[in-house]
Amino acid sequence: LFFFFSFRNGSRPNTAGGGFVIQESSPSFVDCIFELNTARDGGGGALIRSNATFTGCIIRNNTARPFGGGVFMSQGSRPVFTRCDIVSNASGTGGAGVGNTGAGGGIHSLDSSPSILGSRVNGNSSKFAAGGIFHMGAFDSPFGTARLYVEDSEVNDNISTQFSPAENPSEGGGFHVEDNAVATLIRVGVLRNRANTGGGLNAYRSRYDV
């Protein structure tokens, strides 16, 4: 249990997890702050095969070169975020060839099944897909369908923009859900998000249950 800790100014430019890396373990964080961290993936932190829980935490002002400005998760992770603020994070901050695929300004979920309860994912940005939450499954995954569950939360004021005018149009200002994935949204506000396509919700070979 981590209680009232601050994780600040971590830097891992060539690997994942600026503020933390949690692999094959599932600690609990209560009233912690993760801010001003940077990494290749998961500026605020990275979860790998982890079911960590976050309660009353703030994840803000973190950056990632391509994926997951706030949090990056993969390999069947099932974290739970309760009453958390994931705000003002950015993905796609790397240079050409890295940043132009930036996805998940707030959260980047790859082949994982996170739950977000009573939380805010606001004011995050990406340089290609999902200013707020990027959620992608994998066909034939050993972890099955990737399931994102969001309840009583806000996903507002996020933006996804093109890395440059030569790149593909940006997708999913609030959410982008792709491949073997389902996103369930219950009493979720999705307001004032922006992208070239799918300002609020965007999907490819996947679905939303609203």
C-alpha positions in Angstrom: 0.0 0.0 0.0 1.3 3.4 -1.0 -0.5 6.2 0.9 0.1 10.0 0.2 3.2 9.4 -1.9 4.3 11.7 -4.7 6.0 10.4 -7.8 7.6 13.3 -9.6 10.2 14.2 -12.3 10.9 10.6 -13.3 12.5 10.2 -16.7 12.8 7.0 -18.8 13.0 8.3 -22.4 13.9 4.9 -24.0 11.6 2.6 -22.1 8.2 2.5 -20.3 7.1 4.0 -17.0 8.3 7.5 -16.0 6.7 7.6 -12.6 6.4 3.8 -11.9 6.7 0.4 -13.6 4.6 -2.4 -12.0 5.0 -5.8 -13.4 3.3 -9.0 -12.3 2.2 -7.4 -9.0 -0.8 -5.5 -7.8 -0.1 -2.8 -5.2 -2.7 -0.2 -4.1 -2.1 3.5 -4.3 -4.3 5.9 -2.2 -4.2 9.7 -2.4 -1.0 9.6 -4.4 0.2 12.1 -7.0 2.1 11.3 -10.3 3.3 14.4 -12.1 5.9 15.8 -14.4 7.2 12.4 -15.4 8.2 11.3 -18.9 8.9 8.1 -20.7 8.8 6.4 -24.0 5.4 4.8 -23.1 3.5 5.6 -19.9 4.8 8.9 -18.8 3.0 8.8 -15.5 3.6 5.0 -15.2 3.3 1.6 -16.8 1.4 -1.5 -15.8 2.4 -5.0 -17.2 0.3 -8.0 -16.1 -0.9 -6.0 -13.1 -4.2 -5.5 -11.3 -3.1 -2.5 -9.3 -5.7 -0.2 -7.7 -5.6 3.6 -7.6 -8.0 5.5 -5.2 -8.1 9.3 -5.0 -5.0 9.6 -7.0 -3.9 12.5 -9.4 -2.0 11.7 -12.6 -1.2 15.0 -14.3 1.3 16.8 -16.6 3.1 13.6 -17.7 4.3 13.0 -21.2 5.1 9.9 -23.4 6.9 9.8 -26.7 4.3 7.6 -28.4 1.9 5.9 -26.1 0.1 6.7 -22.8 0.9 10.2 -21.5 -0.7 9.4 -18.2 -0.7 5.6 -17.9 0.3 2.8 -20.2 -0.9 -0.8 -19.5 -0.5 -4.1 -21.3 -0.5 -7.9 -21.2 -3.8 -8.5 -19.5 -3.6 -5.9 -16.8 -6.8 -5.2 -15.0 -6.3 -2.0 -12.9 -9.0 -0.1 -11.2 -9.1 3.7 -10.9 -11.5 5.1 -8.4 -12.1 8.8 -7.8 -8.9 9.6 -9.7 -8.0 12.6 -11.9 -6.1 11.8 -15.0 -5.6 15.3 -16.4 -3.3 17.4 -18.7 -1.1 14.5 -19.9 0.2 14.2 -23.4 1.3 11.4 -25.8 3.1 11.8 -29.1 5.8 14.1 -27.8 8.6 12.2 -29.6 10.1 13.3 -32.9 9.1 12.1 -36.4 8.7 8.3 -36.6 7.8 8.1 -32.9 5.5 10.9 -32.0 3.4 10.7 -35.2 1.8 7.5 -33.8 1.0 9.1 -30.4 -2.0 7.5 -28.8 -3.8 7.7 -25.5 -3.0 11.1 -24.0 -4.6 10.1 -20.7 -4.6 6.3 -20.8 -3.3 3.8 -23.3 -4.7 0.3 -22.7 -3.3 -2.5 -24.8 -4.7 -6.0 -24.5 -5.9 -5.1 -21.0 -9.2 -4.5 -19.1 -9.2 -1.4 -16.9 -12.1 -0.1 -14.8 -12.5 3.7 -14.3 -15.0 4.6 -11.6 -16.0 8.1 -10.5 -13.0 9.6 -12.1 -12.0 12.4 -14.5 -10.0 12.0 -17.7 -9.9 15.6 -18.8 -7.7 17.9 -20.8 -5.3 15.3 -22.2 -3.8 15.4 -25.7 -2.4 13.0 -28.3 -0.8 13.4 -31.7 -2.7 10.7 -33.6 -5.4 8.8 -31.7 -7.4 9.2 -28.5 -6.6 12.4 -26.6 -8.4 10.8 -23.6 -8.5 7.0 -23.6 -7.0 4.6 -26.2 -8.2 1.0 -25.7 -7.0 -1.8 -28.1 -7.4 -5.5 -27.9 -5.7 -8.3 -29.8 -7.3 -11.0 -31.8 -6.5 -14.5 -30.5 -5.2 -12.9 -27.3 -4.6 -15.3 -24.4 -6.4 -12.7 -22.2 -9.6 -12.8 -24.3 -11.5 -9.7 -25.3 -10.1 -6.5 -23.9 -12.9 -4.8 -21.8 -12.8 -1.2 -20.7 -15.4 -0.3 -18.1 -16.1 3.4 -17.3 -18.8 4.4 -14.8 -19.9 7.8 -13.3 -16.9 9.5 -14.8 -16.0 12.4 -17.1 -14.0 12.3 -20.3 -14.0 15.9 -21.3 -11.8 18.5 -23.2 -9.4 16.0 -24.6 -7.9 16.6 -28.1 -6.2 14.5 -30.7 -4.3 16.3 -33.5 -2.2 15.4 -36.5 1.5 15.2 -35.9 2.0 17.1 -39.1 -0.3 17.9 -42.1 1.3 14.9 -44.0 0.1 12.4 -41.4 -3.3 10.6 -41.3 -6.2 12.4 -39.8 -6.4 12.2 -36.0 -8.9 9.9 -34.5 -11.0 9.9 -31.3 -10.7 13.0 -29.2 -12.3 11.4 -26.2 -12.1 7.6 -26.8 -10.6 5.4 -29.5 -11.4 1.6 -29.3 -9.9 -0.8 -31.7 -9.8 -4.5 -32.6 -10.8 -7.2 -30.1 -12.1 -4.7 -27.6 -15.3 -3.5 -26.0 -15.9 -0.3 -24.1 -18.8 -0.1 -21.6 -19.8 3.4 -20.6 -22.4 4.0 -17.8 -23.3 7.5 -16.8 -20.2 8.9 -18.5 -19.9 12.5 -19.7 -18.1 12.9 -23.0 -18.0 16.6 -23.7 -15.9 19.1 -25.8 -13.4 16.5 -27.1 -11.8 17.2 -30.5 -10.2 15.2 -33.4 -10.3 15.1 -37.2 -12.6 12.1 -37.0 -14.7 10.9 -34.0 -14.4 13.9 -31.7 -16.1 12.1 -28.8 -16.0 8.4 -29.6 -14.2 6.5 -32.4 -14.0 2.8 -33.1 -12.4 0.3 -35.5 -13.3 -3.4 -35.5 -14.7 -3.0 -31.9 -17.8 -1.8 -30.1 -19.2 0.4 -27.4 -21.9 -0.6 -25.0 -23.5 2.7 -23.7 
